[in-house]
Amino acid sequence: MIVRRLWPRRGRAARHFRTISMQQRIKTFKTLSRAASAAAFLSVQALICIGTVYWAVAETLGLSPMSALVLGGIFAVPTIFVLITAIRVAFDAETDPANQ
């Protein structure tokens, strides 16, 4: 009995979600410039945090210049992943029709 009452509600919610998810992203100069600004802000903050951790590890271990470059290469892979994620999040947030 309870299952029959809840079933139509779930169907309406699924249709509503499909309607929202099918909406076009708003891509104007204003939204894209806001997305670029947000991405730049998030990227700079991420680079500062990752650079601080890199510096702390390199100085704590007393690494030579060559070892510091190797550590920098190791840190580069997750840094690129974080930057791509920050750019994607900023674009999704600024061009979402629900946020306008």
Secondary structure, DSSP 8 states (H G I E B T S, - for coil): -HHHHHHHHHHHHHHHHHHHHTS-----HHHHHHHHHHHHHHHHHHHHHHHHHHHHHHHHHT--HHHHHHHHHHHHHHHHHHHHHHHHHHHHHHH-GGG-
